[in-house]
Amino acid sequence: MTSLPISCNSKQITMGSKDDQNLKMLFFPIMAQGHMLPMVDMAKVFALRGAAVTVVTIPGSATLIRPTIDLFNSTASSPIHLRLISFPSAAELSGNISSLPPLVQLLVFARDAALLSEPFDHVLKEIHPDCVISDIFLPWTNDVAAENGIPRISFIGSNFFALCAGDSIERHRVLESLPPKEETFVIPSLPHRIEMLRSQVRDPSKQNPSMTPFMEVIKRAKMVDSKDYGMLVNSFYELEPDYVEHYRKVLGKKAWHVGPVSLCNQEGSDKLIRGGGSKGGEECLKWLDGRKPGSVVYVCFGSAGDFTTAQLREMAVGLEASGSPFVWVVRNAGEEWIPEGYKQRIEGRGLIIEGWVPQLLILNHVAVGSFVTHCGWNSSLEGIAAGLPMGTWPLYAEQFLNERLLVDVLKIGVEVGSKVHDFASEERPVVEAGSLETAVKRLMGEGEEAEGRRRRVRELKEMGRKAVEEGGSSYNDVGNLMRELMERKARV
């Protein structure tokens, strides 16, 4: 049977072969928007290829993904099943975790998720899927799956470059061997020369005690990594070919590139409902309709990016001074950071939105010409898939590595000036307004440098689109994994 290109809201969806339709896959994301959304997109990709897909989550997070799954199921020939499990000894947590700040959600869920091992085991025994795809921050799922004779494939919301660079930093003990007075280092054994600051890498010796439980989960995840069947990566081969090969051949690990998974959301309704609708999002889209093509800077730092009052004020001044129209999504509540008379001065040129927005619709709006981002991989890849050059402002985790990919390897990013890795906003030095002003002017300006960035990212956008179409690199890797799992199923 000939397979058709992916289209999440079309009657003519990818069906795959009869054997593919017998493949049962279970997805288990961790409780955090930045992890759940790409895993649900990934579940949709495999369901469109004919797999019988179940997504497992807790009641407190179901409201975030149920609308997306319901919309998908309204037209899909192979619907996605949503299965809820609860914490047996902390039922109140499963119901209330969604009310916590996003980063706290991740910390709490990563710390307490192992309490779900028994109900998760019951689900596996009932469904007996052919594989479990679970977030890398749920390492205990590998043990539960193994006890049931089921291979576990991990999902990490990152890319091959960051995986390879992080492995090299750790393997070569770069920070430990760096002389005390040296502030910069070159990551060894990578295909490109990548230089970083010591301050941009997490230093375990300076770790906030509140992060210890989460770091223990990460340590456990790395130990389990070698026992996994492999890893799914939301990327595509043409984006980082050197690092796909490095990961597979030098690190010797199995992985499948299946992205950009956000491209399965082709219809406006898919993009609008993904992550939850918002009044602010609708207001933003109407505002963008009145702007010139490519004239607007979109500024957003993900679902967990918060800042101090001092930093927000500097951002406000920098955006105003840049001279470009802008849409700025702010996670911090309140308006005490807004400079006096600011809203009046930017009226008609700047729009500030508090809360969640339909990012895919905004990024792909014709009026948007660049994207200032925290370099979370979801946002970075969504920006690439929209063909936008990016201003890079990493905060923590692997975001500083992603910045190097965007700026040094792909050459589609402009650094704003973030220099210190820290989960706590008050511990990060304030980036001055002038740095943001300069970065935006470079992004939105004319000339060979700016045009080169725009040309390169448009080329990557086209490569990403082709990767998920029939015969594309990610399309083929999805098929490769499904066939491998079916062959394994036939043997056991």
Summary of the structure (lengths in Angstrom):
residues: 492
radius of gyration: 21.9
end to end distance: 25.8
largest distance: 70.3
contacts: 1669
relative contact order: 0.12
helix: 51%
strand: 13%
